[in-house]
Amino acid sequence: MPQQATKTAEIQARLTAVRAHMASAGVAAYIQPRADEYLGEYVPACNERLLWLSGYTGSAGFVVVLADSAGIFVDGRYTIQVRSQAPAECYSYHSMSDSLAEWLAERLPAGAKIGYDPRLHTLAWAQTTEKALKPARLTLAPLATNPVDASWADRPAAPATPLRLFPHSSAGATSTEKRKRVGGLITKAGADVALITACDSIAWLLNIRGDDIPYLPVVLGTALLYADGQMTFFVDPAKRIDSLAEHVGEGVRFEPETALEGALAKLGGQRLLADPAESNAWCQQQAQQAGAELIAGMDPVALPKAAKNAAELEGIRQAHLRDGAAVCRFLAWLDREVAAGRFYDEGQLADKLLWFRQQLPEFLDLSFDTISAAGGNAAMCHYNHMNGTPAMLPNNSIYLVDSGAQYPDGTTDITRTVAIGQVTDDMRRMVTLVLKGHIALDQARFPKGTSGHQLDVLARQYLWAAGFDFDHGTGHGVGHYLSVHEGPQRISKGPNAVALLPGMVCSNEPGYYRDHAFGIRLENLVAVRPCEALAGAEREIYEFEALTLVPMDTRLMDTSLMSRAEIDWVNRYHRRVFDAMAPQLEGEDLHWLTQATQPIGA
């Protein structure tokens, strides 16, 4: 049987098994999202339920299984990919922006029950969906047993690698100090205890790291943190190590994950702080049924974790110094290969960049799948060469590479757009418009209380003035040897009232994408800091410190479109890059750096 036919038969058999469990549960539909019970960006192999059920590998989406049909819903990044992965014989294709309630109402009779696993959805989703289904007289029904779990016979084992202790010196505070600080925030929110479901929040609180999830050095588990700093961590006992109790200090209990239900049942009469938009519905529903009062609020760990202390920031700077040298070596190698007429495909280029990072003793892992995008593929801003056949790098084009790494002292994320051979004036114009926005945001000074939403226009203004834009956020938060996508702050057009605080690390990554032609993105990580030049001013003013130190390709800059101040910014930045990178490079790589950081616009 041909490979595609075999895959289709497997998916059909899996859908049949799921439908049998749906019938037993008395539901007419079942909704399976990509997320697992921890609701993070990445999931371990044992929780790739959406992949198992559909064959789709994208990072966002869900399927709806009916008795005689099924639909798969994805966002705009994956409209092409999903059609090559989820068999058309099994699924119809839809956008996540489509109304799920309308889709279900068109296919199901009034009175039908829609099954869902409340561990895999937020409480806010459950409440919103239930309300949307009501006019069609459809009911959202939580299931005690997940139909996919019940059908998945060869499901991989859950990760059981022992956790790792993160030094207090690197963290800048002990777990006890952090828990007491966050406990005060729980009290301030009017609660007795907080539900902590974000694995990176738990890792930060306890000064631990783990290997349970690709790219994200965390330990899977859930926690209850009390206002007095006491904490119970529900985690697989196999992950505990002998020195853990001493490391975290007094006041931390460790229980198996199976004990969580019983602990939630004992919260009657207490006020539980939980984020309805980030924490799973099951935990909150269980606590509420036990008589707890739910207080909706942001994860109290989020802001303290995002606003890095001096030790965390110094570690991040050191991580960027060594990571910048690895990226410089890669870009120098790439220029030499192109000059010699040797071209590679996107996968080979991503592997080569990984190889340069792997030469660093401190390298631990990538922080996300490298986006290695040649030619027109770069027009897809979240392109993944591993979802098909990697394209060859064409001559006389531009190449976009977005990558990052995990080190014991920091997480990196950098995007560079590189000239390959001769580029057109139009390419140079568009890169320069993106660069002007990058510089404007980098140079911003803003008063205390300003959110990233208010700054976003700075990065878009020159594209807008010329009739262009880009359809992703300008910046996301980044963790300290944690998640490369960390909240709650962000820089984007979408509303976000979270003020930027000193110590927050964000990306600055405006871009431009022309369908089937090319893509451009210029990304540095920056840290928020007080503006020393305006110390003592009427208002407390902040600015950004660039952390990423890798040249931007001056061959793609049209200085006729740049102001003197913008040209000076490029030259200052490149002097700083040279001073930081030159001691780490030698030979041909140092020669490349010298050329790449030559002043422009003289």
Residue pairs with C-beta under 8 A, 6 or more apart in sequence:
1 9
4 87
7 55
7 87
8 87
8 89
8 90
11 53
11 54
11 55
11 86
11 87
11 90
12 87
12 89
12 90
14 52
14 53
14 151
15 53
15 65
15 70
15 90
17 147
17 151
18 30
18 53
18 65
18 147
18 148
18 151
19 65
19 67
20 151
21 145
21 147
21 150
21 151
22 28
22 29
22 30
22 65
22 67
22 115
22 147
23 67
25 115
25 141
25 143
25 145
25 147
26 113
26 141
27 112
27 113
27 114
27 115
27 141
27 143
28 66
28 67
28 108
28 109
28 112
28 113
28 114
29 64
29 65
29 66
29 104
29 108
29 112
29 113
29 114
29 115
30 64
30 65
30 114
30 115
30 116
30 143
30 147
31 62
31 63
31 64
31 100
31 114
31 115
31 116
31 121
32 49
32 50
32 53
32 62
32 63
32 64
32 65
32 117
32 120
32 148
33 50
33 61
33 62
33 120
33 121
34 43
34 49
34 50
34 58
34 59
34 60
34 61
34 62
35 43
35 120
35 121
36 43
36 44
36 47
36 49
36 119
36 120
37 47
37 119
37 120
37 280
37 282
38 197
38 198
38 199
38 220
38 222
38 280
39 120
39 122
39 197
39 198
39 278
39 279
39 280
40 198
40 199
40 200
40 213
40 216
40 218
40 483
41 59
41 216
41 483
41 485
42 59
42 213
42 214
42 215
42 216
43 213
44 156
44 158
44 159
44 212
44 213
44 214
44 220
45 156
46 155
46 156
46 157
46 158
46 159
49 120
49 146
49 148
49 149
49 152
50 56
50 61
50 62
50 63
51 57
52 148
52 152
52 155
53 63
53 65
53 148
54 63
54 72
54 85
54 86
54 90
54 91
55 85
55 86
55 87
56 72
56 74
56 78
56 81
56 82
56 85
56 86
57 81
57 85
57 387
58 74
58 77
58 78
58 81
58 82
60 74
60 75
60 77
60 78
60 96
61 72
61 73
61 74
61 75
61 78
61 82
61 96
62 72
62 73
62 96
63 70
63 71
63 72
63 73
63 86
63 91
64 70
64 71
64 73
64 100
64 103
64 104
65 147
66 107
66 108
69 92
69 107
70 90
70 91
70 92
71 91
71 92
71 93
71 94
71 103
72 82
72 86
72 91
72 92
72 93
72 94
73 94
73 95
73 96
73 98
73 100
74 81
74 82
74 93
74 94
74 95
74 96
75 95
75 96
75 97
76 95
76 471
77 380
77 381
77 382
79 93
79 95
80 380
81 384
81 387
81 388
82 93
83 93
84 387
84 388
85 387
86 93
94 103
99 132
100 129
100 132
101 129
101 132
101 133
101 135
101 136
101 138
104 112
104 114
104 133
104 136
104 138
105 133
105 135
105 136
105 138
108 114
108 136
108 138
110 136
110 137
110 138
111 137
111 138
111 139
112 138
112 139
113 138
113 139
113 140
113 141
114 133
114 138
114 139
114 140
114 141
115 141
115 142
115 143
115 147
116 126
116 140
116 141
116 142
116 143
117 142
117 143
117 146
117 282
118 126
118 142
118 143
118 280
118 281
118 282
118 285
119 146
119 280
119 281
119 282
119 283
120 146
120 280
121 280
121 281
122 276
122 277
122 278
122 279
122 280
122 281
123 274
123 276
123 277
123 279
123 280
123 281
123 284
123 285
124 276
124 277
125 281
126 140
126 142
126 281
127 276
129 140
130 139
130 140
133 139
133 140
142 281
142 282
142 285
149 155
158 220
158 236
159 211
159 212
159 213
159 220
160 236
160 238
160 239
161 210
161 211
161 212
161 239
162 238
162 239
162 240
162 241
163 208
163 209
163 210
163 219
163 235
163 239
163 240
163 241
163 244
164 208
164 209
164 210
164 211
164 217
165 207
165 208
165 241
165 243
165 244
165 247
166 203
166 207
166 208
166 209
166 481
167 207
168 174
168 175
168 207
169 311
170 311
170 312
170 315
170 408
170 409
170 481
171 178
171 204
171 207
171 311
171 312
171 480
172 309
172 310
172 311
172 312
173 181
173 309
174 207
174 249
175 205
175 206
175 207
175 247
175 248
175 249
175 252
176 229
176 248
176 249
176 250
176 251
178 204
178 205
178 207
178 304
179 205
179 225
179 229
179 230
179 231
179 251
179 252
180 228
180 229
181 304
182 194
182 205
182 225
182 229
182 300
182 301
182 304
183 225
183 226
183 227
183 228
183 229
184 227
185 300
185 303
185 304
186 192
186 193
186 194
186 225
186 226
186 227
186 273
186 300
187 227
189 273
189 295
189 297
189 300
190 271
190 295
191 227
191 271
191 272
191 273
191 295
191 297
192 226
192 227
192 270
192 271
192 272
193 224
193 225
193 226
193 227
193 267
193 270
193 271
193 272
193 273
194 224
194 225
194 226
194 272
194 273
194 274
194 299
194 300
195 222
195 223
195 224
195 272
195 273
195 274
195 279
195 283
195 284
195 287
196 202
196 205
196 222
196 223
196 224
196 225
196 299
196 301
197 222
197 223
197 278
197 279
197 280
197 283
197 299
198 278
198 299
198 301
198 302
199 212
199 213
199 216
199 218
199 219
199 220
199 221
200 216
200 218
200 305
200 479
200 482
200 483
200 486
201 223
201 299
201 301
201 302
201 305
202 208
202 218
202 219
202 221
202 222
202 223
202 233
202 301
203 209
203 210
203 217
203 218
203 219
203 482
204 301
204 305
204 479
204 480
204 482
205 223
205 225
205 231
205 301
206 231
206 233
206 247
206 248
206 252
207 247
207 248
208 219
208 244
208 247
208 248
209 217
209 218
209 219
209 481
210 217
210 218
210 219
210 220
210 239
211 217
212 218
212 219
212 220
212 239
213 220
214 365
215 365
215 366
215 367
215 368
215 369
215 406
215 484
216 482
216 483
216 484
217 364
217 365
217 406
217 481
217 482
218 482
218 483
219 235
219 239
220 235
220 236
221 233
221 234
221 235
221 236
221 257
222 233
222 234
222 257
222 260
222 283
223 231
223 232
223 233
223 234
224 231
224 232
224 234
224 263
225 231
225 300
225 301
228 251
229 251
230 251
230 252
230 253
231 251
231 252
231 253
232 252
232 253
232 254
232 255
232 263
233 252
233 253
233 254
233 255
234 255
234 256
234 257
234 259
234 260
234 263
235 254
235 255
235 256
235 257
236 256
236 257
237 254
237 256
240 254
244 254
245 252
245 254
255 263
260 283
261 286
264 283
264 286
264 287
264 290
264 292
265 286
265 290
266 290
267 287
267 290
267 291
267 292
268 290
268 291
268 292
269 291
269 292
270 292
270 293
271 292
271 293
271 295
272 284
272 287
272 292
272 293
272 294
272 295
273 295
273 297
273 300
274 283
274 284
274 287
274 294
274 295
274 296
274 297
275 296
275 297
275 298
275 299
276 284
276 294
276 296
278 298
278 299
279 299
284 294
287 294
288 294
298 488
302 487
302 488
303 488
303 498
303 501
305 479
305 482
305 486
306 477
306 486
306 487
306 488
306 489
306 501
306 503
306 504
306 505
307 501
307 502
307 503
307 504
308 316
308 480
308 503
308 504
308 505
308 527
309 503
312 480
312 503
313 503
313 505
313 527
315 408
315 409
315 410
315 480
315 481
316 409
316 410
316 411
316 480
316 505
316 525
316 527
316 547
317 410
317 547
318 409
318 410
319 362
319 405
319 407
319 409
319 410
319 411
319 412
319 481
320 410
320 412
320 525
320 547
320 548
320 549
321 549
321 580
321 584
322 360
322 362
322 407
322 584
323 357
323 360
323 404
323 405
323 407
323 412
323 414
324 414
324 548
324 549
324 550
324 577
324 580
324 581
325 581
325 584
325 585
326 353
326 356
326 357
326 359
326 360
326 363
326 405
327 353
327 356
327 403
327 414
327 416
327 550
328 550
328 551
328 581
328 585
328 589
328 592
328 593
329 356
329 585
329 589
330 352
330 353
330 356
331 416
331 418
331 550
331 551
331 592
331 596
332 585
332 588
332 589
332 592
332 593
332 596
333 352
333 356
333 589
334 349
334 352
334 399
334 418
335 592
336 588
336 592
337 343
337 344
338 393
338 395
338 420
338 421
343 392
343 393
343 394
343 395
344 352
344 392
344 393
345 374
345 385
345 390
345 391
345 392
345 393
346 372
346 373
346 374
346 377
346 385
346 390
346 391
346 393
347 372
347 385
347 386
347 390
348 390
349 372
349 374
349 393
349 399
349 401
350 370
350 372
350 385
350 401
350 403
353 370
353 372
353 401
353 403
354 366
354 370
357 363
357 366
357 405
360 407
362 407
362 408
362 409
363 405
363 406
363 407
364 405
364 406
364 407
364 408
365 405
365 406
366 403
366 404
366 405
366 406
367 404
367 405
367 406
367 411
367 412
367 413
367 484
368 403
368 404
368 413
368 484
368 485
369 384
369 386
370 401
370 402
370 403
371 382
371 383
371 384
371 400
371 401
371 402
371 403
371 415
372 385
372 390
372 401
372 403
373 380
373 383
373 385
373 399
373 400
373 401
373 402
373 519
374 391
374 392
374 393
374 394
374 397
374 399
375 391
375 393
375 394
375 397
375 398
375 399
375 517
375 518
376 515
376 516
376 517
376 518
377 383
377 385
377 391
377 519
378 398
378 399
378 400
378 417
378 513
378 518
378 519
378 520
379 513
379 514
379 515
379 516
379 517
379 518
379 519
380 513
380 519
381 470
381 471
381 472
381 511
381 513
381 519
381 521
382 472
383 519
385 391
393 399
393 420
394 420
395 420
395 421
396 420
396 421
396 422
396 423
397 420
397 421
397 423
397 518
398 417
398 418
398 419
398 420
398 423
398 427
398 431
398 518
398 519
398 520
398 556
399 417
399 418
399 420
400 415
400 416
400 417
400 418
400 519
400 520
400 521
401 415
401 416
401 418
402 413
402 414
402 415
402 521
402 523
403 413
403 414
403 415
404 411
404 412
404 413
404 414
404 484
405 411
405 412
406 481
407 481
408 481
409 480
409 481
410 480
410 481
411 478
411 479
411 480
411 481
411 482
411 483
411 484
412 525
412 548
413 478
413 484
413 507
413 523
413 525
414 523
414 524
414 525
414 548
414 550
415 509
415 511
415 521
415 522
415 523
416 522
416 523
416 550
416 552
416 553
417 431
417 434
417 519
417 520
417 521
417 522
417 553
417 556
418 553
418 556
419 553
419 555
419 556
423 555
423 556
425 558
427 518
427 556
428 556
428 557
428 558
429 558
429 561
430 468
430 512
430 514
430 518
430 520
431 512
431 520
431 522
431 553
431 556
431 557
431 558
432 556
432 557
432 558
432 561
432 562
433 462
433 463
433 466
433 468
433 512
433 561
434 463
434 510
434 511
434 512
434 520
434 521
434 522
435 522
435 552
435 557
435 562
435 566
435 570
436 462
436 561
436 562
436 566
437 458
437 459
437 460
437 461
437 462
437 463
437 510
438 459
438 508
438 509
438 510
438 522
438 524
439 566
439 569
439 570
440 458
440 459
440 461
440 462
441 455
441 458
441 459
441 474
441 475
441 491
441 508
441 510
441 544
442 508
442 524
442 526
442 544
442 546
442 569
443 543
443 544
443 569
444 455
444 458
444 543
444 544
445 531
445 534
445 541
445 542
445 543
446 454
446 455
446 500
446 541
446 542
446 543
447 539
447 540
447 541
447 542
448 499
448 539
448 540
448 541
448 542
449 499
450 499
450 500
450 542
451 489
451 496
451 497
451 498
451 499
451 500
452 474
452 475
452 489
452 490
452 491
452 492
452 496
452 498
452 500
452 506
453 490
453 491
453 492
453 493
453 494
453 495
453 496
453 497
455 491
455 500
456 473
456 474
456 491
456 492
456 493
457 464
459 474
459 491
459 508
459 510
460 469
460 470
460 474
460 493
460 510
463 469
463 470
463 510
463 512
468 512
470 510
470 511
470 512
470 513
471 513
472 511
473 490
473 491
473 492
473 493
473 494
474 491
474 492
474 507
474 508
474 509
474 510
475 490
475 491
475 492
475 506
475 507
475 508
475 509
475 526
476 485
476 486
476 487
476 490
476 491
476 506
476 507
477 485
477 486
477 487
477 488
477 489
477 490
477 504
477 505
477 506
478 484
478 485
478 486
478 505
478 506
478 507
478 525
479 486
479 505
480 505
486 505
487 498
488 496
488 498
489 496
489 498
489 499
489 500
489 501
489 504
489 506
490 496
490 498
490 506
491 506
491 507
491 508
500 506
500 528
500 542
501 528
502 528
502 529
502 530
502 542
503 527
503 528
503 529
504 527
504 528
505 525
505 526
505 527
505 528
505 547
506 525
506 526
506 527
506 528
506 544
507 523
507 524
507 525
507 526
508 523
508 524
508 525
508 526
508 544
509 521
509 522
509 523
509 524
510 521
510 522
511 519
511 520
511 521
511 522
512 519
512 520
513 519
513 520
522 552
523 548
524 546
524 547
524 548
525 546
525 547
525 548
526 544
526 545
526 546
526 547
526 548
527 544
527 545
527 547
528 542
528 543
528 544
528 545
529 542
529 543
529 544
529 545
530 540
530 541
530 542
530 543
531 541
531 542
531 543
534 541
546 573
546 576
549 576
549 577
549 580
549 581
550 577
550 581
551 574
551 577
551 593
551 596
551 597
552 570
552 573
552 574
553 596
554 570
554 574
554 596
554 598
554 600
557 570
557 600
559 567
559 600
559 601
562 570
562 601
564 601
567 600
567 601
570 600
570 601
571 599
571 600
571 601
574 596
574 597
574 598
574 599
575 597
577 593
577 597
578 593
578 594
578 597
581 593
582 590
582 593
582 594
585 593
